[in-house]
């Protein structure tokens, strides 16, 4: 009996030590393997391909974050942003709209920015604008929907970043997001609390800093890795069980509520940005208002599962809900704004 009790105790301790995300992933794949084995295999292959695609961005972001911590450069970066959030929001929104990061690749970059103490308002500007457009997406959008639509999408990305960044700045200055990040994620905030310390750029000359470099790289990899796996697994299930035909029926030319439906459907539904272009292109050719198509692409890009998981993993629930609210508002503004421009 004592051995059984000890075994039960050890099992309980191991279960408590497991992170909820890892445990949830394990349960999900066991359930899929038992109920829909073919989907378990398909999801695993989907996740593997997605991980390989994002690997260069992931490695770069983890390396930069770990090096910034180990060398002490994070405090200097944080001080550079202190007292100038208005300018930083503008830069972050424009950089996000022009950066080559997709909704998946932006996750480790965002984590690095937060770890280096970039104010939440500037991070939010980048967070909102980056998933919508990138250089390759711009070229493909121009080819499928026309250059004018591609330019409108780029303006919408930058505009949403500015809207979200400045709205977040106002909120933080009023104390709304006094503690925006989850425990374990530290940033300086808009007021700035980081103080610069000594910086050793050549971390390989200091064993203590090398150990910290390895430790930081490991912790960041584990933290980001689990949420990426969760995001890609959920994405694979959405792609499998929410067919594009269903979304097309809701957003088609016969729908009197195309604009509202575009935003409402775009927020929870994930479509790969490149696949979504083909869907929207077909709908626009069928008579759907281009503004509704833009609203769908904006809402779906910002709140896609990988992008939303990044916010949920790093920020508190209030910030996550704020992020979604900004995405919805920005999608409506972009859609109606573009439609009004076309009517001129």
HELIX and SHEET records of a PDB file:
HELIX    1   1 UNK A    2  UNK A   17  1                                  16    
HELIX    2   2 UNK A   20  UNK A   35  1                                  16    
HELIX    3   3 UNK A   37  UNK A   71  1                                  35    
HELIX    4   4 UNK A   73  UNK A   81  1                                   9    
HELIX    5   5 UNK A   85  UNK A   98  1                                  14    
HELIX    6   6 UNK A  106  UNK A  115  1                                  10    
HELIX    7   7 UNK A  120  UNK A  130  1                                  11    
HELIX    8   8 UNK A  135  UNK A  145  1                                  11    
HELIX    9   9 UNK A  147  UNK A  173  1                                  27    
HELIX   10  10 UNK A  203  UNK A  205  5                                   3    
HELIX   11  11 UNK A  207  UNK A  241  1                                  35    
HELIX   12  12 UNK A  244  UNK A  251  1                                   8    
HELIX   13  13 UNK A  258  UNK A  268  1                                  11    
HELIX   14  14 UNK A  273  UNK A  285  1                                  13    
HELIX   15  15 UNK A  290  UNK A  302  1                                  13    
HELIX   16  16 UNK A  305  UNK A  314  1                                  10    
HELIX   17  17 UNK A  317  UNK A  343  1                                  27    
END                                                                             
